[in-house]
Amino acid sequence: MTDEELAAIRCPVLALYGTDSELLDRGERLGRTVPNCEVRLFPGCTHLLLWEATKQLKQQIAACVSREN
């Protein structure tokens, strides 16, 4: 997606990335470009965040969903 397309996103976005992920630059781009994007970083985790920090990930998602409802 282009920066212009990302900037047009109007729904809340929760971007979860490990600090050691090879895709972290994409999360940082989302945080800079999408207006209502919250980027949360998990120290020491990679792109396998779901397996590396399952409990913390579930907590972050549940908190985000409960705020939005």
C-alpha positions as CSV (number, residue, x, y, z in Angstrom):
1,M,0.0,0.0,0.0
2,T,1.1,3.5,-0.6
3,D,1.5,6.1,2.2
4,E,-1.5,7.9,0.8
5,E,-3.6,4.7,1.0
6,L,-2.4,4.0,4.5
7,A,-3.2,7.6,5.6
8,A,-6.8,7.1,4.4
9,I,-7.4,4.3,6.9
10,R,-9.9,5.6,9.4
11,C,-10.5,2.6,11.8
12,P,-8.3,2.1,14.8
13,V,-5.2,-0.1,14.2
14,L,-3.2,-2.0,16.8
15,A,0.1,-3.0,15.4
16,L,2.1,-5.5,17.5
17,Y,5.7,-6.2,16.8
18,G,8.7,-7.8,18.4
19,T,11.7,-5.5,18.8
20,D,13.8,-8.2,17.0
21,S,11.3,-8.7,14.2
22,E,12.7,-8.5,10.6
23,L,9.4,-6.7,9.8
24,L,9.7,-4.0,12.5
25,D,10.3,-1.3,9.9
26,R,6.8,-2.0,8.5
27,G,5.2,-1.5,11.9
28,E,7.1,1.8,12.4
29,R,5.8,2.9,9.0
30,L,2.2,2.1,10.0
31,G,2.7,4.1,13.2
32,R,3.9,7.1,11.2
33,T,1.3,6.8,8.4
34,V,-2.0,5.5,9.7
35,P,-3.8,8.2,11.6
36,N,-5.3,6.1,14.4
37,C,-2.5,3.5,14.7
38,E,-1.0,2.4,18.0
39,V,2.3,0.5,17.7
40,R,3.2,-1.7,20.6
41,L,6.6,-3.3,20.8
42,F,7.5,-6.5,22.7
43,P,11.2,-6.5,23.8
44,G,13.3,-9.4,22.7
45,C,10.6,-10.9,20.5
46,T,10.8,-11.6,16.8
47,H,8.2,-12.0,14.1
48,L,7.0,-15.1,16.0
49,L,5.4,-12.9,18.6
50,L,2.3,-15.2,18.9
51,W,4.4,-18.0,20.2
52,E,7.0,-15.9,22.0
53,A,4.6,-13.7,24.1
54,T,1.2,-15.4,23.8
55,K,-0.1,-14.2,27.2
56,Q,1.0,-10.6,26.7
57,L,-0.3,-10.5,23.2
58,K,-3.7,-11.7,24.3
59,Q,-3.8,-9.1,27.0
60,Q,-3.0,-6.3,24.6
61,I,-5.6,-7.4,22.1
62,A,-8.3,-7.8,24.7
63,A,-7.5,-4.4,26.1
64,C,-7.7,-2.8,22.7
65,V,-11.0,-4.5,21.8
66,S,-12.6,-3.6,25.1
67,R,-11.6,0.1,24.6
68,E,-13.2,0.1,21.2
69,N,-16.5,-1.3,22.3
